């Protein structure tokens, strides 16, 4: 990691006017010798966010955040200090020292750079195919899912043709050899030849938080199996460490994020106007994904399908996110099997109202136990209390006290017995 001198830090800081940098993200209004606006770090209706051009500093008198142009970029973009320095240096045309790398590190860095380049070209190729006569089947599918041209473009959706080798031939024509293409996860290579991994599928580019294509998901348009297919693990793509749509959701500056199961849930909600939404990549939520989420928000609403698999995934996700110190709730949509279907039938406002009824961690866990035991029987009530106690033990003392009172009243037993 680069180590910057005080002179280099000051050079970057003084070369980037704080009003210009913040003004690109926050609507500022002149007020006396400074500027004011709505704070981008918390919700407010009256502006309490102040920028002082003379001191090149900012301060919010509502939530207390403050600092200089570098700390603003770090907070707003969720960048590390080196990332903020590099971003601002590039903006000002300043060349900063690069980290010294070993020959092996340089080789790995060059490979990653080439793979990102190939993925970007593959995404553009899939999009072009979707818009061509060859992509008619895929485009009809997306239109049938009520997606607009703007939404298709925003998420870079595409189509992998039915030939099974078009992408390979295109990338070979672009000058990439099999040694590099083997590392992309886009092809199957064996003694019989080379084949595109994705064919006859609508394609969903998977991007990291910096909008770089790191992998793909594909939905089969015929009778192929599996119906949904993701890129394999590569030098770029680890599905346990990434979330679909987080590159978009992180910029909404909402105080919570909605986590769904599928690509179409994210895309449909986004198109409806609910844009603080992301999805796990075909797997149960992982500890690494929780760490990633916590970089951008402390609040998560799990909106998984209401079937058994969705409930099990919600329970696992609850424990992981709660254990990571996040404020987590669960929402199972009604009148529709998933968020995609619900928002198309009921619209944005109805979905937002539904999120307000999402159950907090303890409520959801306790309600789940009630569904699994027969509290009309003595044995069921005893079993319920035993299992509810495991939930209470995970809570803070004040939270546990509240739920002990609720359970005692509900089960008609003394609080002392539960304690």
Secondary structure per residue as TSV (DSSP state, phi and psi in degrees):
chain	resnum	aa	ss	phi	psi
A	1	X	-	360.0	134.3
A	2	X	-	-61.0	142.2
A	3	X	-	-110.2	113.8
A	4	X	-	-94.6	142.9
A	5	X	-	-80.2	163.5
A	6	X	H	-59.7	-35.6
A	7	X	H	-64.9	-41.0
A	8	X	H	-67.7	-40.4
A	9	X	H	-62.5	-44.0
A	10	X	H	-66.5	-35.4
A	11	X	H	-61.9	-45.2
A	12	X	H	-66.9	-42.2
A	13	X	H	-63.7	-45.8
A	14	X	H	-74.7	-21.2
A	15	X	H	-82.7	-9.2
A	16	X	S	-119.8	105.3
A	17	X	-	-65.0	127.1
A	18	X	H	-64.8	-32.1
A	19	X	H	-66.3	-41.6
A	20	X	H	-65.0	-44.6
A	21	X	H	-66.5	-50.7
A	22	X	H	-68.6	-36.8
A	23	X	H	-63.1	-19.2
A	24	X	T	-74.2	-17.7
A	25	X	T	-119.5	-24.0
A	26	X	S	-125.1	132.7
A	27	X	-	-74.3	111.5
A	28	X	-	-104.2	146.5
A	29	X	E	-126.8	136.3
A	30	X	E	-62.4	135.2
A	31	X	E	-145.8	101.5
A	32	X	T	64.4	-127.2
A	33	X	T	-89.9	0.5
A	34	X	E	-129.2	-159.2
A	35	X	E	-135.4	150.7
A	36	X	E	-131.2	158.6
A	37	X	E	-168.2	177.7
A	38	X	-	-76.9	131.7
A	39	X	-	-62.7	129.5
A	40	X	T	-80.6	-1.8
A	41	X	T	-106.7	-4.8
A	42	X	S	-156.7	160.5
A	43	X	-	-78.7	131.0
A	44	X	-	-156.3	154.3
A	45	X	S	-104.0	-25.9
A	46	X	S	-109.8	131.8
A	47	X	-	-65.3	124.8
A	48	X	-	-126.7	7.7
A	49	X	E	-96.0	119.3
A	50	X	E	-117.6	138.1
A	51	X	E	-120.4	126.4
A	52	X	E	-106.8	103.8
A	53	X	T	-67.7	-29.3
A	54	X	T	-67.1	-43.4
A	55	X	T	-91.3	-8.8
A	56	X	T	55.4	47.6
A	57	X	E	-133.9	159.5
A	58	X	E	-129.3	156.5
A	59	X	E	-155.5	133.6
A	60	X	E	-104.7	123.1
A	61	X	T	-87.2	1.9
A	62	X	T	-92.7	-52.2
A	63	X	T	-107.9	-9.6
A	64	X	-	92.8	-4.9
A	65	X	-	-69.0	152.7
A	66	X	E	-171.9	166.0
A	67	X	E	157.8	-157.0
A	68	X	-	-109.5	-169.5
A	69	X	H	-65.2	-32.3
A	70	X	H	-71.4	-44.9
A	71	X	H	-66.9	-30.5
A	72	X	H	-63.4	-46.9
A	73	X	H	-63.2	-38.8
A	74	X	H	-61.1	-45.9
A	75	X	H	-72.3	-45.2
A	76	X	H	-72.0	-41.3
A	77	X	H	-94.2	-2.3
A	78	X	T	56.0	43.1
A	79	X	-	-94.2	154.3
A	80	X	-	-75.0	169.6
A	81	X	H	-59.6	-47.9
A	82	X	H	-60.2	-39.1
A	83	X	H	-63.8	-41.3
A	84	X	H	-65.2	-42.5
A	85	X	H	-60.4	-45.9
A	86	X	H	-64.6	-41.1
A	87	X	H	-62.9	-46.9
A	88	X	H	-71.3	-34.8
A	89	X	H	-63.8	-43.5
A	90	X	H	-62.2	-41.2
A	91	X	H	-60.3	-36.9
A	92	X	H	-93.7	-0.1
A	93	X	T	74.3	28.9
A	94	X	-	-101.4	135.3
A	95	X	-	-96.5	120.0
A	96	X	-	-99.7	155.2
A	97	X	-	-65.3	139.4
A	98	X	-	-91.0	153.2
A	99	X	-	-67.0	135.5
A	100	X	-	-68.4	130.1
A	101	X	-	-121.9	150.1
A	102	X	-	-74.3	168.7
A	103	X	H	-59.7	-39.3
A	104	X	H	-66.7	-41.3
A	105	X	H	-63.8	-39.8
A	106	X	H	-63.6	-40.4
A	107	X	H	-63.1	-44.2
A	108	X	H	-66.1	-39.3
A	109	X	H	-65.0	-40.9
A	110	X	H	-64.5	-39.5
A	111	X	H	-63.4	-46.5
A	112	X	H	-59.3	-43.0
A	113	X	H	-62.3	-41.1
A	114	X	H	-68.3	-40.3
A	115	X	H	-64.2	-40.1
A	116	X	H	-62.9	-39.4
A	117	X	H	-63.2	-44.4
A	118	X	H	-65.4	-44.3
A	119	X	H	-60.6	-40.5
A	120	X	H	-63.0	-41.7
A	121	X	H	-67.4	-38.4
A	122	X	H	-63.9	-41.3
A	123	X	H	-62.7	-43.1
A	124	X	H	-65.7	-35.9
A	125	X	H	-65.3	-45.8
A	126	X	H	-61.8	-40.5
A	127	X	H	-64.6	-43.3
A	128	X	H	-63.2	-38.3
A	129	X	H	-64.4	-41.2
A	130	X	H	-58.4	-37.9
A	131	X	T	-85.0	-4.2
A	132	X	S	-94.1	168.7
A	133	X	G	-55.7	-30.7
A	134	X	G	-65.7	-24.6
A	135	X	G	-94.9	14.2
A	136	X	H	-55.0	-42.7
A	137	X	H	-62.1	-44.8
A	138	X	H	-67.3	-41.4
A	139	X	H	-65.6	-39.3
A	140	X	H	-63.1	-37.3
A	141	X	H	-63.1	-47.3
A	142	X	H	-67.1	-37.3
A	143	X	H	-65.3	-36.9
A	144	X	H	-65.8	-25.3
A	145	X	T	-87.2	9.0
A	146	X	T	66.9	31.9
A	147	X	-	-90.3	136.2
A	148	X	-	-82.0	166.2
A	149	X	H	-59.7	-41.0
A	150	X	H	-62.5	-40.7
A	151	X	H	-69.1	-41.7
A	152	X	H	-58.7	-42.4
A	153	X	H	-69.2	-42.1
A	154	X	H	-59.7	-38.4
A	155	X	T	-97.4	1.8
A	156	X	T	63.3	33.1
A	157	X	-	-66.2	150.2
A	158	X	E	-148.4	-166.1
A	159	X	E	-145.0	132.7
A	160	X	E	-95.0	122.0
A	161	X	-	-63.1	176.0
A	162	X	S	-92.2	-3.5
A	163	X	S	-74.8	-29.6
A	164	X	S	87.7	0.2
A	165	X	-	-145.4	4.8
A	166	X	H	-63.1	-45.3
A	167	X	H	-64.8	-40.8
A	168	X	H	-60.2	-46.6
A	169	X	H	-64.1	-38.2
A	170	X	H	-63.6	-47.1
A	171	X	H	-71.5	-32.3
A	172	X	H	-64.9	-39.7
A	173	X	H	-63.2	-30.2
A	174	X	T	-77.4	-5.3
A	175	X	T	104.5	8.9
A	176	X	-	-92.9	135.7
A	177	X	-	-93.0	170.1
A	178	X	H	-61.6	-32.3
A	179	X	H	-58.9	-42.7
A	180	X	H	-77.0	-43.1
A	181	X	H	-63.3	-29.0
A	182	X	G	-62.0	-30.1
A	183	X	G	-80.0	-11.0
A	184	X	G	-79.3	-23.5
A	185	X	T	77.9	7.1
A	186	X	S	-92.4	-5.6
A	187	X	E	-137.8	154.6
A	188	X	E	-105.7	126.5
A	189	X	E	-124.6	121.9
A	190	X	E	-146.5	-170.5
A	191	X	T	-64.4	-18.8
A	192	X	T	-85.9	-15.6
A	193	X	E	140.4	-159.3
A	194	X	E	-121.2	133.6
A	195	X	E	-134.5	147.0
A	196	X	E	-64.8	134.4
A	197	X	S	-68.3	-36.7
A	198	X	-	-106.1	125.2
A	199	X	-	-148.6	148.0
A	200	X	S	50.8	45.5
A	201	X	E	-133.7	142.1
A	202	X	E	-72.5	132.4
A	203	X	E	-107.7	136.0
A	204	X	E	-119.0	102.0
A	205	X	E	-61.8	134.7
A	206	X	E	-102.1	122.2
A	207	X	E	-113.9	149.9
A	208	X	-	-81.5	-178.6
A	209	X	T	-67.1	-13.9
A	210	X	T	-100.2	19.9
A	211	X	S	64.9	27.0
A	212	X	-	-99.1	134.2
A	213	X	E	-72.3	118.0
A	214	X	E	-112.0	-11.7
A	215	X	E	-174.0	-174.4
A	216	X	E	-142.0	152.8
A	217	X	E	-120.1	144.9
A	218	X	E	-134.8	135.0
A	219	X	E	-107.9	122.8
A	220	X	E	-65.4	137.9
A	221	X	S	-98.8	3.6
A	222	X	S	-127.6	-134.1
A	223	X	S	-106.7	17.4
A	224	X	-	-70.1	158.3
A	225	X	S	-126.3	142.7
A	226	X	S	-75.2	160.4
A	227	X	S	-61.7	-41.6
A	228	X	E	-117.0	136.6
A	229	X	E	-137.6	130.4
A	230	X	E	-105.2	160.7
A	231	X	-	-57.9	149.0
A	232	X	-	-74.6	173.3
A	233	X	-	-63.4	133.2
A	234	X	-	-135.5	-175.6
A	235	X	S	-61.5	-23.4
A	236	X	S	-102.4	-32.6
A	237	X	-	-113.6	119.0
A	238	X	-	-131.2	105.2
A	239	X	G	-64.6	-19.5
A	240	X	G	-78.6	-8.2
A	241	X	G	-118.3	8.5
A	242	X	-	-134.2	162.3
A	243	X	-	-136.0	135.2
A	244	X	B	-70.9	131.0
A	245	X	T	83.9	-1.3
A	246	X	H	-65.9	-28.4
A	247	X	H	-60.5	-30.1
A	248	X	H	-87.7	-46.8
A	249	X	H	-61.7	-34.9
A	250	X	T	-67.6	-19.0
A	251	X	T	-89.1	-4.0
A	252	X	S	-79.0	-19.5
A	253	X	-	61.8	27.7
A	254	X	-	-78.0	158.9
A	255	X	S	-87.7	7.9
A	256	X	-	-153.3	162.5
A	257	X	E	-127.7	140.7
A	258	X	E	-96.7	125.8
A	259	X	E	-110.4	118.5
A	260	X	E	-109.5	-176.8
A	261	X	S	-91.4	-41.3
A	262	X	S	-122.4	164.2
A	263	X	H	-57.5	-45.0
A	264	X	H	-67.9	-29.7
A	265	X	H	-59.8	-47.7
A	266	X	H	-61.4	-48.9
A	267	X	H	-67.4	-42.9
A	268	X	H	-65.7	-42.7
A	269	X	H	-63.6	-41.8
A	270	X	H	-58.8	-47.3
A	271	X	H	-63.2	-30.9
A	272	X	H	-76.2	-15.1
A	273	X	T	113.6	-4.1
A	274	X	-	-93.9	99.6
A	275	X	-	-108.3	-6.0
A	276	X	S	-88.7	60.3
A	277	X	E	-136.1	142.0
A	278	X	E	-143.7	176.8
A	279	X	E	-148.5	145.4
A	280	X	-	-73.8	157.6
A	281	X	-	-96.7	65.3
A	282	X	S	75.9	9.3
A	283	X	S	-132.3	166.6
A	284	X	-	-65.5	151.8
A	285	X	-	-57.5	140.0
A	286	X	-	-112.3	164.2
A	287	X	H	-59.9	-39.1
A	288	X	H	-65.4	-37.1
A	289	X	H	-67.5	-34.8
A	290	X	H	-64.3	-41.5
A	291	X	H	-61.3	-42.3
A	292	X	H	-62.6	-45.4
A	293	X	H	-60.3	-39.8
A	294	X	H	-67.1	-17.0
A	295	X	T	-66.2	-24.5
A	296	X	T	-117.1	-17.6
A	297	X	-	-160.8	157.5
A	298	X	S	-105.5	-4.9
A	299	X	E	-122.1	130.5
A	300	X	E	-133.9	134.7
A	301	X	E	-109.5	116.4
A	302	X	E	-81.1	119.0
A	303	X	-	-120.4	74.1
A	304	X	-	-94.0	168.3
A	305	X	-	-60.2	154.1
A	306	X	S	-87.8	8.4
A	307	X	S	-80.9	178.8
A	308	X	H	-59.2	-41.5
A	309	X	H	-63.9	-40.1
A	310	X	H	-65.7	-38.8
A	311	X	H	-68.1	-39.4
A	312	X	H	-65.0	-40.8
A	313	X	H	-65.1	-37.8
A	314	X	H	-65.1	-42.4
A	315	X	H	-62.8	-42.6
A	316	X	H	-66.4	-44.5
A	317	X	H	-62.5	-38.6
A	318	X	H	-56.2	-51.0
A	319	X	H	-63.3	-40.8
A	320	X	H	-66.7	-46.7
A	321	X	H	-71.1	-40.0
A	322	X	H	-64.8	-39.5
A	323	X	H	-65.7	-24.7
A	324	X	T	-85.0	3.5
A	325	X	T	84.1	24.3
A	326	X	-	-102.1	154.2
A	327	X	E	-84.9	103.8
A	328	X	E	-119.6	139.2
A	329	X	E	-131.5	166.5
A	330	X	E	-126.4	135.6
A	331	X	-	-128.6	120.1
A	332	X	-	-106.5	119.9
A	333	X	-	-66.6	148.8
A	334	X	S	-105.0	162.8
A	335	X	S	53.0	47.8
A	336	X	S	158.4	143.4
A	337	X	S	-79.7	-18.7
A	338	X	S	-154.0	170.1
A	339	X	H	-58.1	-37.3
A	340	X	H	-56.6	-51.8
A	341	X	H	-66.4	-41.1
A	342	X	H	-63.5	-48.4
A	343	X	H	-68.5	-27.4
A	344	X	H	-72.3	-33.6
A	345	X	H	-82.3	-38.4
A	346	X	H	-110.7	-23.9
A	347	X	-	93.7	173.0
A	348	X	H	-60.7	-50.4
A	349	X	H	-62.6	-38.1
A	350	X	H	-65.4	-37.5
A	351	X	H	-68.4	-41.6
A	352	X	H	-61.6	-40.4
A	353	X	H	-61.5	-36.6
A	354	X	H	-65.6	-37.4
A	355	X	H	-64.5	-28.3
A	356	X	T	-69.4	-17.3
A	357	X	T	-101.2	7.7
A	358	X	-	-60.2	140.6
A	359	X	E	-86.2	130.6
A	360	X	E	-63.0	168.8
A	361	X	H	-45.8	-60.3
A	362	X	H	-66.6	-40.7
A	363	X	H	-59.7	-44.9
A	364	X	H	-66.1	-43.5
A	365	X	H	-62.9	-41.9
A	366	X	H	-68.7	-41.1
A	367	X	H	-63.3	-36.3
A	368	X	H	-64.1	-40.9
A	369	X	H	-63.1	-40.4
A	370	X	H	-60.3	-36.0
A	371	X	H	-69.4	-24.8
A	372	X	H	-94.4	-16.3
A	373	X	S	-123.2	158.0
A	374	X	-	-95.6	95.0
A	375	X	T	-75.2	-0.3
A	376	X	T	-78.0	-14.3
A	377	X	S	-106.9	157.7
A	378	X	H	-62.8	-43.3
A	379	X	H	-62.0	-40.4
A	380	X	H	-65.2	-39.8
A	381	X	H	-66.7	-40.1
A	382	X	H	-63.5	-44.7
A	383	X	H	-62.8	-40.7
A	384	X	H	-59.4	-47.5
A	385	X	H	-60.8	-44.7
A	386	X	H	-57.8	-45.3
A	387	X	H	-76.1	-33.1
A	388	X	H	-64.9	-33.4
A	389	X	H	-62.0	-34.2
A	390	X	H	-65.2	-31.0
A	391	X	H	-71.4	-44.9
A	392	X	H	-61.0	-35.1
A	393	X	T	-64.7	-23.0
A	394	X	T	-83.0	-11.4
A	395	X	S	-88.5	162.3
A	396	X	-	-69.7	160.2
A	397	X	H	-54.9	-41.3
A	398	X	H	-68.4	-40.7
A	399	X	H	-64.7	-45.8
A	400	X	H	-58.7	-39.7
A	401	X	H	-60.1	-43.2
A	402	X	H	-61.9	-46.2
A	403	X	H	-74.4	-28.9
A	404	X	H	-61.3	-44.1
A	405	X	H	-61.8	-42.7
A	406	X	H	-65.3	-46.5
A	407	X	H	-66.5	-40.7
A	408	X	H	-60.7	-43.8
A	409	X	H	-67.3	-39.3
A	410	X	H	-69.4	-41.5
A	411	X	H	-90.8	-5.1
A	412	X	T	58.4	47.0
A	413	X	-	-129.6	168.3
A	414	X	-	-76.2	149.6
A	415	X	H	-62.0	-36.1
A	416	X	H	-59.3	-37.3
A	417	X	H	-64.0	-39.7
A	418	X	H	-70.2	-43.5
A	419	X	-	-62.6	360.0
